[in-house]
Structures are given as C-alpha cells and as structure tokens.
Amino acid sequence: MSSSTTPRPSVLFVCVHNAGRSQMAAAFLTRLAGDRIEVRSAGSAPADTVNPAVVEAMKEVGVDISAETPKILTVAAVQASDVVITMGCGDTCPVFPGKRYLDWQLDDPAGQGVDAVRPIRDAIETRVRVLVSEVAPD
C-alpha cells in the first residue's frame, strides 16, 4: 500500500556573515509554519557563533536557539531548497536557475546588545509571517 503526499516546500535562510540572523528567521518560520515547511539556516562556517543578545532576544518571545549549530553554506543546500532567502548577502550566495530568491536588507546585530537586536528580531518576524502566507497558506 502506498500513499502520495505533497512534498513540503524547503526554505533556506542564508546570512553568510551572521548566522544568528538566519537562525532567527528560521526559528520564526518553524514556529509559524510548523511542519508545513522544511526550514534550514546557513552561515559562513561551521564555527560561527550566535551573538548572545540574539539568543536573549529570541528567548523573550519563547524561542530557544542557543542549542542550534549554524550550518555551513553549501551548493547542495541551495540546490535542495525551493526558496532561498539571502539576508544582506545575495552577492555571495550561489544562484541556480529555477529557484526563488529573496534578499532582505537588514541591519547587522553582530556584536550589539539585546536592545539593538529586538527591532531586527521584530522585523524578521513580520517578514516571515508574510513568507508563510505565500509559501504555505492555510
């Protein structure tokens, strides 16, 4: 017995120089869309760390990203995604025909405290809500 299911859209958030920002976006999409979308985030290297202020700002809204490990950006990750969202780094992300690319220009919270991160967090959440309605409508 076999059943056919519609594959979930796959969204990759890429912020090459700031993995924390891509993790914020991925966390919001995961929370808002649940299991309707496969979500991943990528930074510039596996050793990237997340600004503690980003972790704190996310905990304030009930999301704990402190245990997540940023993944390195690879060509395979881009090829395996239906939507690739570059966050201020579109010129450094490999581009392939047939993929949907969005680029968000946001201030960089690296090295800044939680007061500076909160507006960026809120802007990301607003944009992710729009993305959910486009990619995985109810």
C-alpha positions as CSV (number, residue, x, y, z in Angstrom):
1,M,0.0,0.0,0.0
2,S,1.4,3.4,-1.0
3,S,0.2,6.9,-0.4
4,S,1.3,10.0,-2.2
5,T,2.0,13.2,-0.3
6,T,2.8,16.6,-1.4
7,P,6.4,17.4,-0.6
8,R,6.9,20.3,1.9
9,P,8.4,23.5,0.5
10,S,12.0,23.8,1.6
11,V,13.3,27.2,2.7
12,L,16.9,28.1,3.3
13,F,17.9,31.2,5.1
14,V,21.4,32.4,4.3
15,C,23.3,35.1,6.1
16,V,26.9,34.4,5.2
17,H,28.5,36.7,7.8
18,N,25.9,36.4,10.6
19,A,24.5,33.0,11.2
20,G,22.4,34.4,14.1
21,R,20.2,36.4,11.8
22,S,19.5,33.4,9.6
23,Q,18.7,31.4,12.7
24,M,16.3,34.0,14.0
25,A,14.4,33.8,10.7
26,A,14.5,30.0,10.6
27,A,13.2,29.8,14.1
28,F,10.3,32.1,13.4
29,L,9.3,30.2,10.2
30,T,9.5,26.9,12.1
31,R,7.3,28.3,14.8
32,L,4.8,29.9,12.5
33,A,4.5,27.2,9.8
34,G,5.1,24.1,11.9
35,D,5.6,21.0,9.8
36,R,4.3,22.5,6.6
37,I,7.7,23.8,5.6
38,E,11.2,22.3,5.8
39,V,13.5,25.1,7.2
40,R,17.2,25.4,7.4
41,S,19.7,28.2,8.0
42,A,23.3,28.7,7.0
43,G,26.2,30.8,7.9
44,S,29.7,31.2,6.6
45,A,31.4,28.4,8.5
46,P,30.5,25.7,11.0
47,A,32.4,27.5,13.7
48,D,30.1,30.5,13.5
49,T,28.7,31.6,16.9
50,V,25.5,33.3,17.6
51,N,25.5,36.7,19.4
52,P,24.3,36.1,23.0
53,A,22.0,39.1,22.5
54,V,20.3,37.2,19.7
55,V,19.7,34.2,21.9
56,E,18.3,36.5,24.6
57,A,16.0,38.4,22.2
58,M,14.6,35.1,20.9
59,K,14.1,33.7,24.4
60,E,12.0,36.8,25.2
61,V,9.5,35.6,22.5
62,G,9.6,31.9,23.6
63,V,12.2,30.6,21.1
64,D,15.4,29.0,22.3
65,I,18.1,28.9,19.6
66,S,21.1,28.6,21.9
67,A,21.5,24.9,21.3
68,E,21.3,25.2,17.5
69,T,24.5,24.9,15.4
70,P,24.8,27.2,12.4
71,K,25.4,25.1,9.2
72,I,27.9,26.0,6.6
73,L,26.5,27.3,3.3
74,T,26.9,24.7,0.6
75,V,25.9,24.5,-3.1
76,A,24.0,21.3,-2.2
77,A,22.0,23.2,0.4
78,V,20.9,25.8,-2.2
79,Q,20.1,23.2,-4.8
80,A,17.9,21.3,-2.3
81,S,15.8,24.4,-1.5
82,D,12.7,25.8,-3.2
83,V,13.1,29.2,-1.7
84,V,16.5,30.7,-0.8
85,I,16.4,33.9,1.3
86,T,19.6,35.8,1.4
87,M,19.8,38.3,4.3
88,G,22.0,41.1,3.1
89,C,24.4,38.8,1.2
90,G,22.9,38.0,-2.1
91,D,26.1,38.6,-4.0
92,T,27.9,35.8,-2.1
93,C,25.2,33.1,-2.4
94,P,25.4,30.7,-5.4
95,V,22.4,31.2,-7.8
96,F,20.7,28.4,-9.8
97,P,18.0,28.8,-12.4
98,G,14.5,27.9,-11.3
99,K,15.0,28.8,-7.6
100,R,13.1,31.5,-5.9
101,Y,15.4,34.0,-4.3
102,L,14.5,36.8,-1.9
103,D,17.0,39.2,-0.4
104,W,16.3,41.1,2.8
105,Q,18.5,44.1,3.7
106,L,18.5,44.3,7.5
107,D,20.8,45.9,10.0
108,D,23.5,43.6,11.3
109,P,23.1,42.8,15.0
110,A,26.6,41.2,15.3
111,G,28.3,42.4,18.5
112,Q,25.3,44.5,19.6
113,G,23.3,44.2,22.7
114,V,19.7,42.9,23.0
115,D,18.2,46.5,22.7
116,A,19.7,46.7,19.2
117,V,18.6,43.1,18.3
118,R,14.9,43.4,19.3
119,P,13.9,45.7,16.3
120,I,15.7,43.3,13.9
121,R,14.0,40.3,15.5
122,D,10.6,42.0,15.1
123,A,11.3,43.0,11.5
124,I,12.3,39.4,10.7
125,E,9.1,38.1,12.4
126,T,7.0,40.4,10.3
127,R,8.6,39.3,7.1
128,V,8.4,35.7,8.0
129,R,4.7,36.0,8.6
130,V,4.3,37.3,5.0
131,L,6.5,34.5,3.7
132,V,4.4,31.8,5.5
133,S,1.3,33.2,3.8
134,E,3.0,33.0,0.4
135,V,4.7,29.6,0.7
136,A,2.4,27.7,3.0
137,P,-1.0,29.3,3.1
138,D,-3.6,27.7,5.4
